[in-house]
Amino acid sequence: MQTPLRVLFVEDSEIDAELTTAELKRGGFLPTVQRVETRPDMEKCLRDSEWDLIICDYLMPRFSAAAALSTLKASGIDLPFIIASGAVTAEDAVSLLKEGAHDFMDKGALARLVPAIERELREADVREQRRQAEAQVEVLSQALEQCPASVVITSPDGNIEYVNSYFEKASGYSASDAKGRSLGFTLQKEEHEHLMSELSQLVTEGQRWSGEMRSIRADGEMFWEYVKASPLMNEDKSVSHYIVVKEDITVQRDYEQQLLRQAHYDDLTGLANRVLLVEKLTQALQNAQQNNSQLAVLGIDLDDFKNVNDSVGHSIGDTLLKQAAQRLSSCIRSGDIVARMGGDEFVLVLPLLSDAKNAELMAQRIVQKFSKPFNIAGRQYSVTCSIGISVYPDDTSDAHMMLRNADLAMYQSKDQGRDQYQFFTEDINRRLVERLDLEEKLRNVVDNGELALQYQPIFNLETQKIAGFEALVRWPQADGSVIMPDSFIPAAENIGVIQKIDEWVLASACRETAPFLLSGDDNLCLAINISPLQLEDPGYVAFVMAQLEANQLEPRHLELEITERVLVSDAETTDRNIKALTELGIRMSVDDFGTGYSSLGYLKRYPLHTLKIDRSFVADMDVDDSARRLVETIILMAKGLQMDVIAEGIETESQQVLLHELGCSQAQGYFLSRPVSLQSLAQKISAQNSNKSPPLRLIK
């Protein structure tokens, strides 16, 4: 089978070209030929067609072999260039070979032509393969230099032969610094030995290896790299080189560590969080079972922390939580676990106890620690703690149940007066069931129409007449008993139905008492306690006005009672709502004054109308001079601020008389009148309007 061959003749003799073509055919080629005699024709052929070789006559009158060779070189095309001539000197032949000619052929001895062409074609093919390989090497070299990762090529024994520019940038070592050194010279010693061991294993298994390693930059900084190593194998299965690609993952690893820490530790205090606590508690319980030992969980809650947080701000509150965490950490033994569950709740796990008494000793130590005030920004804050204790195996062997039991016991400590500890008991569990049952019933208490109102008159101590009345919510039960607000309002706040109850109280009280308020006595006023959450509602002012309008009442008929905690709130919505309500003419009073964290500055901040002195101050004023002086001071201060004063909790005639002497304008309490039904209130007001009501001291 003949081999196709594209031949360009640079020849002025057509006969010589034909003779040469015939020789090629006899040698097994199937030639396609074209003959040119001038430079322009040769340039055109090189430009328009592809050729396998050029056969050029040495002597032509218009175009020499040297000129033809120059034309080929100028084109940039690599073709075998064979000179055929009958008259060429050895000096000329050598000169042309130096210029790039590949062979000389005597036109009178064409038998050499075919072998020479076959040789030159093979060499041309080799040159083309080499050129392509070099081009690929250049591309790969540029790719390695532009690769956004460190690339290292080593000898079989791990000595560096090549590093790319990114390696220099990442490590701080130049290529000249790195070449000849061991692959792991940037690694710590242990990691270097590990890497070389892995590479050795690659040789026997012929596999790739990857892993994370700590490297050291030239300036001594430690950083993390993800390393991938692959062996290049010879035909005999021996290692030719190692190619190692290293990616700087320091930022990624730091981020992963940050996420891991956020998932297991509290950002504010640095203590373990609930997730990590449950993991460690579960493990500690398993260890306790294996070692036949006891374990205790202490649930800790800060007393009155919310009041501090609300009154002086979250910044102080956060600092206090950090100091509380430090106090707890200073109490624990090695191996104990302390965690923050959120808010102001903490948990201690005491593993491997020989006696539950040790848990009690720890609780005593913590209570003692928290008996000292916290010093923050030059001020002292007294915040104690309540602790609940659950013990394994007495209570349970489940981690979540232990946390629950400790939490229940902690709330029992709060109910018992705070600043103390309580062990979990089944009685506590029973009360929890009762509380949960109460909360479940509360969810639909308004919709089911189960609530009722009573009214406690407020008396003017000077005129001895009813000046107003406070609406008090009650929860009658099917068995005839009544649940008082102190027993269900905290639960309502806990499950989020307090606003719904407050709204029902306001709407119902306005509707029920409107006839009295519109009876002609302009002095009568309806007082209602409201939750702080109401004042955080942007729509609350509109709701209040809607209730007044629905019952044809004026703003002056209503007085809303708030606590001191509301006054020190920094909520913008609360601030706007209080000012909007007072601007509309609704009266605002401060209930239980003297029991919170407010300062006199807050009393001037809002246009308040009334201070209600807490019953705790009134109770001893007729037998305790200091209590009497305190009440007198509050009355004088209120008058100085042009505010009315109502004393709460009047239980004796002597208290009533003394309050009148001190200038207190109004009072309420069981001695004056217990809370009564709407019908009884109507009778009292009717008797008062007809001037048939008895003197104040006889009203019961």
DOVO-398067 format. One record per residue (C-alpha): residue number from 1; residue in one letter; y, z, x. Coordinates in steps of 0.02 Angstrom, whole numbers, plus 50000, padded with zeros to 5 digits. Each point is the difference from the previous one (the first is absolute). Example, Ala and Ser with C-alpha at 12.3 -4.5 7.8 and 13.67 -1.06 7.14 Angstrom:
DOVO-398067
REC kolfi dotor north    up  east
REC     1     A 49775 50390 50615
REC     2     S 50172 49967 50069
end
This chain:
DOVO-398067
REC kolfi dotor north    up  east
REC     1     M 50000 50000 50000
REC     2     Q 50166 49948 50073
REC     3     T 50138 50127 50027
REC     4     P 50172 49958 49928
REC     5     L 50133 49988 50136
REC     6     R 50186 49968 49978
REC     7     V 50068 49915 50156
REC     8     L 50180 49955 50042
REC     9     F 50009 49864 50135
REC    10     V 50158 49992 50104
REC    11     E 49958 49827 50065
REC    12     D 50089 49834 50020
REC    13     S 49834 49903 50009
REC    14     E 49916 49974 49833
REC    15     I 49843 49937 50088
REC    16     D 49984 50157 50106
REC    17     A 50018 50106 49843
REC    18     E 49863 49903 49913
REC    19     L 49883 50016 50150
REC    20     T 50027 50186 50004
REC    21     T 49970 50013 49812
REC    22     A 49837 49906 50018
REC    23     E 49944 50123 50135
REC    24     L 50039 50145 49884
REC    25     K 49894 49924 49863
REC    26     R 49856 49978 50121
REC    27     G 50018 50182 50048
REC    28     G 49972 50059 49820
REC    29     F 50179 50013 49936
REC    30     L 50076 49922 49846
REC    31     P 50176 49972 50064
REC    32     T 50158 49978 49898
REC    33     V 50129 49926 50119
REC    34     Q 50182 49952 50011
REC    35     R 50090 49923 50147
REC    36     V 50181 50027 50052
REC    37     E 50102 49936 50146
REC    38     T 50166 50094 49985
REC    39     R 50064 50177 49989
REC    40     P 50070 49981 49823
REC    41     D 49834 49933 49936
REC    42     M 49904 50141 50084
REC    43     E 50119 50131 49929
REC    44     K 49979 49926 49825
REC    45     C 49810 50002 50012
REC    46     L 49998 50179 50061
REC    47     R 50116 50049 49859
REC    48     D 49912 49907 49859
REC    49     S 49814 50017 50042
REC    50     E 49874 50120 50076
REC    51     W 49902 49950 50157
REC    52     D 49851 50062 50098
REC    53     L 50053 49928 50170
REC    54     I 50116 49879 50090
REC    55     I 49941 49865 50122
REC    56     C 50148 49937 50101
REC    57     D 50016 49852 50120
REC    58     Y 50077 50050 50164
REC    59     L 50106 49843 50031
REC    60     M 50103 49928 49858
REC    61     P 50162 49907 50026
REC    62     R 50097 50092 49863
REC    63     F 49914 50170 49987
REC    64     S 49913 50092 50142
REC    65     A 49859 50126 49990
REC    66     A 50118 50134 50063
REC    67     A 50122 49960 49860
REC    68     A 49860 50004 49871
REC    69     L 49940 50169 50064
REC    70     S 50179 50065 49988
REC    71     T 50011 49937 49821
REC    72     L 49839 50091 49953
REC    73     K 50061 50163 50077
REC    74     A 50166 49983 49909
REC    75     S 49909 49986 49833
REC    76     G 49916 50169 50027
REC    77     I 49830 49929 49953
REC    78     D 49850 50049 50107
REC    79     L 49890 49843 50020
REC    80     P 49883 49943 50138
REC    81     F 50098 49872 50103
REC    82     I 49891 49878 50100
REC    83     I 50075 49869 50116
REC    84     A 49904 49835 50016
REC    85     S 50053 49884 50140
REC    86     G 49936 49886 50134
REC    87     A 50137 50037 50125
REC    88     V 50056 50180 50031
REC    89     T 50017 50091 50163
REC    90     A 49925 50172 50030
REC    91     E 50175 50074 50021
REC    92     D 50056 49930 49831
REC    93     A 49841 50064 49918
REC    94     V 50026 50176 50067
REC    95     S 50181 49997 49945
REC    96     L 49956 49950 49822
REC    97     L 49861 50129 49990
REC    98     K 50127 50132 50049
REC    99     E 50114 49937 49861
REC   100     G 49862 50028 49872
REC   101     A 49885 49848 49999
REC   102     H 49820 50050 49971
REC   103     D 49903 49858 50089
REC   104     F 50010 49829 50083
REC   105     M 49887 49855 49957
REC   106     D 49975 49835 50093
REC   107     K 50007 49857 49877
REC   108     G 49865 49916 50103
REC   109     A 49880 50148 49982
REC   110     L 50004 50051 49817
REC   111     A 49828 50081 50009
REC   112     R 50090 50165 50036
REC   113     L 50108 49983 49847
REC   114     V 49887 50074 49868
REC   115     P 49945 50155 50101
REC   116     A 50181 50031 50049
REC   117     I 50057 49990 49819
REC   118     E 49862 50116 49941
REC   119     R 50049 50127 50134
REC   120     E 50185 49989 49959
REC   121     L 49966 50018 49814
REC   122     R 49899 50158 50033
REC   123     E 50137 50070 50110
REC   124     A 50131 49955 49871
REC   125     D 49899 50093 49869
REC   126     V 49990 50151 50115
REC   127     R 50187 49992 50029
REC   128     E 50030 49993 49812
REC   129     Q 49887 50149 49968
REC   130     R 50088 50096 50138
REC   131     R 50169 49954 49928
REC   132     Q 49948 50059 49827
REC   133     A 49928 50160 50072
REC   134     E 50160 50032 50096
REC   135     A 50100 49968 49842
REC   136     Q 49891 50123 49906
REC   137     V 50020 50127 50139
REC   138     E 50188 49978 49989
REC   139     V 49998 50024 49812
REC   140     L 49889 50154 50017
REC   141     S 50109 50067 50138
REC   142     Q 50155 49982 49893
REC   143     A 49908 50078 49853
REC   144     L 49949 50148 50108
REC   145     E 50177 50022 50062
REC   146     Q 50069 49997 49823
REC   147     C 49862 50108 49927
REC   148     P 50072 50162 49923
REC   149     A 49865 50103 50085
REC   150     S 49949 50041 50177
REC   151     V 49870 49878 50068
REC   152     V 49904 50044 50158
REC   153     I 49867 49895 50088
REC   154     T 49890 50087 50128
REC   155     S 49863 49960 50121
REC   156     P 49821 50054 49961
REC   157     D 50031 50165 50090
REC   158     G 50154 50036 49892
REC   159     N 50139 49957 50123
REC   160     I 50151 49918 49921
REC   161     E 50028 49815 50038
REC   162     Y 50128 49959 49864
REC   163     V 50120 50090 49884
REC   164     N 50121 49920 49878
REC   165     S 50185 50039 49983
REC   166     Y 49972 50114 49851
REC   167     F 49892 50112 50109
REC   168     E 50145 50016 50120
REC   169     K 50118 50043 49857
REC   170     A 49881 50125 49918
REC   171     S 49938 50088 50157
REC   172     G 50153 49989 50112
REC   173     Y 49891 49929 50141
REC   174     S 50034 49826 50071
REC   175     A 49862 49872 50019
REC   176     S 50002 50025 50188
REC   177     D 49981 50188 49975
REC   178     A 49850 49975 49887
REC   179     K 49903 49862 50087
REC   180     G 49855 50063 50104
REC   181     R 50001 50172 49917
REC   182     S 49866 50068 49886
REC   183     L 50014 49954 49816
REC   184     G 50020 50182 49949
REC   185     F 50136 50046 50123
REC   186     T 50121 50031 49854
REC   187     L 49876 50114 49911
REC   188     Q 49971 50186 50017
REC   189     K 49851 50040 50111
REC   190     E 49877 50043 49861
REC   191     E 50047 49846 49900
REC   192     H 49987 49889 50154
REC   193     E 49822 50059 50030
REC   194     H 49959 49975 49816
REC   195     L 50069 49822 50000
REC   196     M 49906 49948 50157
REC   197     S 49840 50072 49928
REC   198     E 50026 49899 49841
REC   199     L 50032 49841 50101
REC   200     S 49841 50029 50097
REC   201     Q 49907 50012 49835
REC   202     L 50077 49835 49947
REC   203     V 49915 49914 50146
REC   204     T 49828 50054 49943
REC   205     E 50031 49967 49816
REC   206     G 50118 49852 50012
REC   207     Q 50110 50074 49862
REC   208     R 50183 50034 49973
REC   209     W 50073 50176 50004
REC   210     S 50153 50073 49917
REC   211     G 50078 50172 49985
REC   212     E 50159 50104 50009
REC   213     M 50054 50069 50169
REC   214     R 50144 50097 50073
REC   215     S 50094 49906 50136
REC   216     I 50139 50052 50117
REC   217     R 50153 49893 50034
REC   218     A 50074 49982 50172
REC   219     D 50133 50130 49954
REC   220     G 49865 50127 49953
REC   221     E 50017 49983 49811
REC   222     M 49836 50011 49906
REC   223     F 49967 49872 49863
REC   224     W 49853 49942 49893
REC   225     E 49917 49829 50013
REC   226     Y 49867 49914 49899
REC   227     V 49889 49917 50132
REC   228     K 49883 49851 49971
REC   229     A 49891 49944 50146
REC   230     S 49886 49847 50011
REC   231     P 49893 49936 50145
REC   232     L 50003 49816 50052
REC   233     M 49824 49952 50049
REC   234     N 49937 49872 50127
REC   235     E 49855 49884 49961
REC   236     D 49884 50122 50089
REC   237     K 50057 50140 49880
REC   238     S 50099 50088 50136
REC   239     V 50178 50058 49966
REC   240     S 50134 49880 50057
REC   241     H 50151 50100 49940
REC   242     Y 50054 50130 49875
REC   243     I 50140 49959 49877
REC   244     V 50087 50155 49935
REC   245     V 50132 49999 49862
REC   246     K 50100 50159 49975
REC   247     E 50117 50032 49852
REC   248     D 50128 50141 50002
REC   249     I 49963 50102 49844
REC   250     T 50106 50153 50040
REC   251     V 50117 49976 49850
REC   252     Q 49855 49963 49883
REC   253     R 49900 50149 50063
REC   254     D 50151 50115 49986
REC   255     Y 50026 49939 49822
REC   256     E 49816 50028 49959
REC   257     Q 50009 50175 50075
REC   258     Q 50157 50032 49898
REC   259     L 49914 49944 49840
REC   260     L 49849 50106 50044
REC   261     R 50111 50150 50030
REC   262     Q 50095 49971 49839
REC   263     A 49834 49993 49909
REC   264     H 49944 50167 50071
REC   265     Y 50156 50101 50044
REC   266     D 50155 50060 49911
REC   267     D 50157 49911 50062
REC   268     L 50115 50150 49981
REC   269     T 49899 50140 50079
REC   270     G 49871 49907 50103
REC   271     L 49861 50100 49917
REC   272     A 49841 49924 49930
REC   273     N 50023 49926 49826
REC   274     R 49885 50011 49849
REC   275     V 49890 49853 50056
REC   276     L 49964 50072 50172
REC   277     L 49983 50176 49929
REC   278     V 49863 49948 49879
REC   279     E 49907 49910 50141
REC   280     K 50010 50152 50115
REC   281     L 49960 50123 49860
REC   282     T 49846 49900 49951
REC   283     Q 49940 50003 50180
REC   284     A 50039 50186 50016
REC   285     L 49898 50037 49844
REC   286     Q 49851 49906 50073
REC   287     N 50016 50100 50161
REC   288     A 50010 50162 49900
REC   289     Q 49840 49955 49908
REC   290     Q 49910 49961 50164
REC   291     N 50062 50159 50084
REC   292     N 49977 50111 49847
REC   293     S 50181 50057 50015
REC   294     Q 50143 50024 49878
REC   295     L 50156 49893 49981
REC   296     A 50165 50033 49913
REC   297     V 50137 49888 49931
REC   298     L 50175 50072 49980
REC   299     G 50117 49911 49881
REC   300     I 50181 50043 50044
REC   301     D 50156 49964 49897
REC   302     L 50178 50049 50047
REC   303     D 50086 50113 49874
REC   304     D 50170 49942 49933
REC   305     F 50003 49850 50118
REC   306     K 50055 49885 49859
REC   307     N 50154 50106 49967
REC   308     V 50047 49991 50184
REC   309     N 49970 49814 50004
REC   310     D 50103 49971 49843
REC   311     S 50142 50114 50050
REC   312     V 50030 49955 50183
REC   313     G 49925 49826 50012
REC   314     H 49845 49912 50063
REC   315     S 50054 50003 50182
REC   316     I 49994 50190 50007
REC   317     G 49842 49996 49896
REC   318     D 49914 49883 50122
REC   319     T 50049 50110 50146
REC   320     L 49930 50151 49910
REC   321     L 49835 49909 49970
REC   322     K 49988 49959 50185
REC   323     Q 50029 50182 50046
REC   324     A 49872 50054 49871
REC   325     A 49873 49882 50079
REC   326     Q 50038 50076 50170
REC   327     R 49974 50176 49934
REC   328     L 49833 49952 49925
REC   329     S 49945 49914 50160
REC   330     S 50043 50156 50099
REC   331     C 49881 50102 49892
REC   332     I 49841 49897 50016
REC   333     R 49856 50012 50123
REC   334     S 49930 49859 50104
REC   335     G 49893 49896 49883
REC   336     D 50096 50048 49842
REC   337     I 50080 49860 49900
REC   338     V 50175 50001 49927
REC   339     A 50063 49861 49886
REC   340     R 50145 49959 49888
REC   341     M 49946 49941 49829
REC   342     G 50173 49943 49946
REC   343     G 50160 50083 49942
REC   344     D 49995 50183 50050
REC   345     E 49810 50017 49992
REC   346     F 49894 50032 50155
REC   347     V 49815 50031 50029
REC   348     L 49907 50095 50136
REC   349     V 49815 49978 50032
REC   350     L 49915 50143 50093
REC   351     P 49827 49941 50054
REC   352     L 49853 50099 50071
REC   353     L 50050 50170 49929
REC   354     S 49881 50145 50020
REC   355     D 50085 50097 49860
REC   356     A 50116 49951 49857
REC   357     K 50106 50150 50052
REC   358     N 50065 49891 50142
REC   359     A 50078 49882 49871
REC   360     E 50089 50148 49921
REC   361     L 50066 50054 50171
REC   362     M 50066 49824 50029
REC   363     A 50086 50001 49830
REC   364     Q 50081 50167 50041
REC   365     R 50061 49931 50166
REC   366     I 50077 49847 49915
REC   367     V 50085 50104 49864
REC   368     Q 50074 50108 50138
REC   369     K 50061 49847 50095
REC   370     F 50088 49934 49846
REC   371     S 50082 50166 49961
REC   372     K 50131 49959 50132
REC   373     P 50145 49887 49948
REC   374     F 50013 49822 50064
REC   375     N 50152 49970 50111
REC   376     I 50072 49826 49971
REC   377     A 50172 49939 50051
REC   378     G 50068 50176 50017
REC   379     R 49937 50059 49830
REC   380     Q 49849 50101 49948
REC   381     Y 49884 49949 49859
REC   382     S 49871 50120 49930
REC   383     V 49848 49900 49948
REC   384     T 49835 50093 49984
REC   385     C 49831 49925 49962
REC   386     S 49859 50020 49874
REC   387     I 49821 49976 50059
REC   388     G 49836 49963 49912
REC   389     I 49833 50020 50088
REC   390     S 49835 49913 49963
REC   391     V 49843 50048 50098
REC   392     Y 49841 49905 50040
REC   393     P 49862 50027 49947
REC   394     D 50057 50126 49867
REC   395     D 50109 49879 49901
REC   396     T 49936 49823 50032
REC   397     S 49934 49883 50135
REC   398     D 50106 49850 49949
REC   399     A 50158 49961 50098
REC   400     H 50103 49945 49849
REC   401     M 49945 50151 49898
REC   402     M 50048 50118 50141
REC   403     L 50174 49924 50006
REC   404     R 50012 50014 49811
REC   405     N 49943 50181 50000
REC   406     A 50122 50048 50138
REC   407     D 50138 49914 49901
REC   408     L 49957 50097 49843
REC   409     A 49997 50165 50094
REC   410     M 50168 49957 50078
REC   411     Y 50078 49976 49827
REC   412     Q 49925 50167 49950
REC   413     S 50094 50076 50148
REC   414     K 50162 49925 49933
REC   415     D 49965 50067 49826
REC   416     Q 49968 50173 50073
REC   417     G 50172 50006 50082
REC   418     R 49992 49884 50151
REC   419     D 50004 50047 50184
REC   420     Q 49816 50047 49997
REC   421     Y 49823 49930 50003
REC   422     Q 49857 49992 49875
REC   423     F 49816 49955 50016
REC   424     F 49930 49873 49878
REC   425     T 49901 50076 49855
REC   426     E 49916 49933 49845
REC   427     D 50136 50084 49898
REC   428     I 50127 49888 50087
REC   429     N 49891 49851 49956
REC   430     R 49997 50054 49818
REC   431     R 50189 50008 49997
REC   432     L 50007 49826 50074
REC   433     V 49894 49935 49858
REC   434     E 50119 50084 49878
REC   435     R 50150 49923 50087
REC   436     L 49923 49827 49996
REC   437     D 49961 50023 49816
REC   438     L 50180 50053 49970
REC   439     E 50066 49848 50093
REC   440     E 49886 49884 49902
REC   441     K 50064 50070 49834
REC   442     L 50180 49989 50060
REC   443     R 49990 49812 50023
REC   444     N 50008 49970 49812
REC   445     V 50087 50158 49943
REC   446     V 50160 49909 49948
REC   447     D 49914 49854 49916
REC   448     N 49889 50120 49903
REC   449     G 50150 50101 49939
REC   450     E 49931 50163 50070
REC   451     L 50162 50073 50069
REC   452     A 50121 50112 49907
REC   453     L 50172 50073 50031
REC   454     Q 50070 50175 49991
REC   455     Y 50181 50048 50025
REC   456     Q 50071 50151 50089
REC   457     P 50178 50042 49946
REC   458     I 50136 50021 50131
REC   459     F 50129 50132 49950
REC   460     N 50184 50017 50038
REC   461     L 50014 50180 50062
REC   462     E 50181 50012 49946
REC   463     T 49986 49933 49820
REC   464     Q 49819 50058 49981
REC   465     K 49958 49832 49921
REC   466     I 49876 49862 50038
REC   467     A 50088 49877 50114
REC   468     G 49853 49885 50021
REC   469     F 49812 49992 50018
REC   470     E 49877 49941 50131
REC   471     A 49857 49886 49947
REC   472     L 49834 50061 50070
REC   473     V 49841 49896 49990
REC   474     R 49835 50077 49945
REC   475     W 49822 49931 49989
REC   476     P 49910 50075 49848
REC   477     Q 49810 49999 50007
REC   478     A 49871 49978 49863
REC   479     D 49943 50182 50017
REC   480     G 50175 50064 49962
REC   481     S 50047 50038 50180
REC   482     V 50151 49922 50084
REC   483     I 50009 49932 50177
REC   484     M 50168 50044 50077
REC   485     P 50096 49874 50107
REC   486     D 49970 50097 50162
REC   487     S 49816 49960 49977
REC   488     F 50011 49814 49966
REC   489     I 50166 49933 50069
REC   490     P 49938 50003 50183
REC   491     A 49845 49905 49944
REC   492     A 50108 49875 49905
REC   493     E 50102 49971 50157
REC   494     N 49840 49980 50100
REC   495     I 49928 49862 49890
REC   496     G 50166 49913 49966
REC   497     V 50029 50035 49814
REC   498     I 50146 50121 50020
REC   499     Q 50130 49867 49963
REC   500     K 49912 49952 49840
REC   501     I 49999 50184 49947
REC   502     D 50183 50022 50047
REC   503     E 50048 49849 49897
REC   504     W 49903 50066 49851
REC   505     V 50086 50169 50015
REC   506     L 50174 49923 50005
REC   507     A 49968 49881 49855
REC   508     S 49916 50134 49892
REC   509     A 50127 50136 50037
REC   510     C 50147 49886 49959
REC   511     R 49918 49947 49837
REC   512     E 49952 50178 49946
REC   513     T 50162 50089 50044
REC   514     A 50125 49866 49949
REC   515     P 50031 50085 49831
REC   516     F 50052 50162 50086
REC   517     L 50104 49914 50133
REC   518     L 50092 49900 49867
REC   519     S 50020 50148 49881
REC   520     G 50180 50029 50048
REC   521     D 49984 50125 50142
REC   522     D 50069 49904 50147
REC   523     N 49942 50134 50123
REC   524     L 49814 49971 49976
REC   525     C 49911 49908 50140
REC   526     L 49820 49944 50028
REC   527     A 49934 50040 50175
REC   528     I 49850 49906 50070
REC   529     N 49912 50015 50168
REC   530     I 49969 49832 50083
REC   531     S 49887 49949 50143
REC   532     P 50079 49938 50162
REC   533     L 49902 49840 49974
REC   534     Q 50104 49960 49847
REC   535     L 50158 49993 50104
REC   536     E 49915 49879 50120
REC   537     D 49976 49877 49855
REC   538     P 50139 49868 49995
REC   539     G 49978 49987 49811
REC   540     Y 50011 50185 49961
REC   541     V 50185 50005 49952
REC   542     A 49974 49861 49874
REC   543     F 49850 50092 49928
REC   544     V 50100 50162 49976
REC   545     M 50144 49910 49915
REC   546     A 49878 49909 49887
REC   547     Q 49929 50167 49938
REC   548     L 50174 50070 49966
REC   549     E 50054 49844 49906
REC   550     A 49838 49996 49899
REC   551     N 50039 50175 49935
REC   552     Q 50190 49979 49986
REC   553     L 50027 50132 50134
REC   554     E 50141 50004 50124
REC   555     P 49976 50024 50189
REC   556     R 50080 50175 49988
REC   557     H 49853 50057 49893
REC   558     L 49879 49981 50146
REC   559     E 49979 50101 50160
REC   560     L 49870 49942 50128
REC   561     E 49928 50133 50115
REC   562     I 49957 49951 50179
REC   563     T 49937 50101 50148
REC   564     E 50085 50030 50167
REC   565     R 49874 49882 50079
REC   566     V 50079 49857 49903
REC   567     L 50172 50044 50069
REC   568     V 49945 49981 50181
REC   569     S 49905 49839 49969
REC   570     D 50066 49853 50100
REC   571     A 49939 49872 49872
REC   572     E 50139 49878 49955
REC   573     T 49932 49973 49824
REC   574     T 50001 50187 49966
REC   575     D 50180 50013 50060
REC   576     R 50055 49855 49889
REC   577     N 49910 50065 49847
REC   578     I 50074 50177 50011
REC   579     K 50176 49932 50018
REC   580     A 49975 49873 49861
REC   581     L 49934 50132 49879
REC   582     T 50145 50119 50033
REC   583     E 50128 49860 49985
REC   584     L 49928 49961 49828
REC   585     G 50031 50182 49949
REC   586     I 49824 50072 50015
REC   587     R 49997 50175 50072
REC   588     M 49897 50037 50157
REC   589     S 49936 50173 50047
REC   590     V 49907 50068 50152
REC   591     D 49844 50094 49944
REC   592     D 49923 50147 50096
REC   593     F 50151 50008 50116
REC   594     G 49971 50098 50160
REC   595     T 49817 49956 50024
REC   596     G 50022 49833 50090
REC   597     Y 50074 49931 50161
REC   598     S 50169 49941 49940
REC   599     S 50168 50042 50075
REC   600     L 50169 50023 49917
REC   601     G 50049 49827 50061
REC   602     Y 49879 49921 49877
REC   603     L 50078 50094 49855
REC   604     K 50166 49915 50040
REC   605     R 49917 49830 50021
REC   606     Y 49964 49979 49815
REC   607     P 50102 50042 49843
REC   608     L 49879 50137 49944
REC   609     H 50036 50109 49849
REC   610     T 49881 50149 50006
REC   611     L 49903 50111 50120
REC   612     K 49846 50087 49930
REC   613     I 49963 50158 50100
REC   614     D 49813 50013 50033
REC   615     R 49908 50142 49911
REC   616     S 49941 50070 50168
REC   617     F 50179 50057 50038
REC   618     V 50031 50068 49825
REC   619     A 49839 50102 49993
REC   620     D 50056 50140 50118
REC   621     M 50188 49994 49984
REC   622     D 50012 50154 49890
REC   623     V 49901 50105 50125
REC   624     D 50039 49917 50168
REC   625     D 50179 49994 50066
REC   626     S 49965 49855 50118
REC   627     A 49929 49897 49856
REC   628     R 50152 50043 49893
REC   629     R 50120 49949 50139
REC   630     L 49908 49836 50024
REC   631     V 50014 49959 49814
REC   632     E 50184 50048 50002
REC   633     T 50029 49885 50149
REC   634     I 49919 49853 49910
REC   635     I 50106 50032 49845
REC   636     L 50162 50008 50101
REC   637     M 49953 49843 50097
REC   638     A 49962 49904 49840
REC   639     K 50165 50052 49923
REC   640     G 50088 49945 50159
REC   641     L 49920 49829 49977
REC   642     Q 50049 50003 49816
REC   643     M 49818 50003 49946
REC   644     D 49917 50095 49858
REC   645     V 49863 50126 50043
REC   646     I 49839 50031 49903
REC   647     A 49889 50145 50050
REC   648     E 49814 49972 49970
REC   649     G 49864 50126 49963
REC   650     I 50098 50139 49911
REC   651     E 49868 50131 49962
REC   652     T 50103 50159 49970
REC   653     E 50158 50054 49914
REC   654     S 50067 50071 50163
REC   655     Q 49984 49829 50081
REC   656     Q 50096 49922 49855
REC   657     V 50139 50129 50010
REC   658     L 50015 49988 50189
REC   659     L 50008 49810 49997
REC   660     H 50139 50008 49871
REC   661     E 50095 50124 50108
REC   662     L 49981 49886 50152
REC   663     G 50077 49855 49904
REC   664     C 49843 49898 49965
REC   665     S 50043 49887 49854
REC   666     Q 49827 49958 49931
REC   667     A 49821 50063 50006
REC   668     Q 49824 49971 49936
REC   669     G 49841 50101 50006
REC   670     Y 49868 50090 49899
REC   671     F 50115 50149 49966
REC   672     L 50121 49881 49914
REC   673     S 49875 49881 49921
REC   674     R 49830 49932 50041
REC   675     P 49972 49812 49987
REC   676     V 49985 49960 49815
REC   677     S 49945 49858 49889
REC   678     L 50121 49872 49932
REC   679     Q 49995 50087 49830
REC   680     S 50042 50170 50075
REC   681     L 50141 49923 50102
REC   682     A 50069 49923 49841
REC   683     Q 49999 50170 49915
REC   684     K 50091 50082 50146
REC   685     I 50134 49866 50004
REC   686     S 50019 50004 49811
REC   687     A 50020 50189 50002
REC   688     Q 50128 49985 50138
REC   689     N 50099 49868 49905
REC   690     S 50002 50112 49845
REC   691     N 50056 50149 50106
REC   692     K 49839 50093 49952
REC   693     S 49925 50011 50174
REC   694     P 49981 50177 50073
REC   695     P 50090 50057 50159
REC   696     L 49929 49919 50158
REC   697     R 49913 50156 50065
REC   698     L 49894 50006 49840
REC   699     I 49944 49819 50005
REC   700     K 49814 49994 50040
end
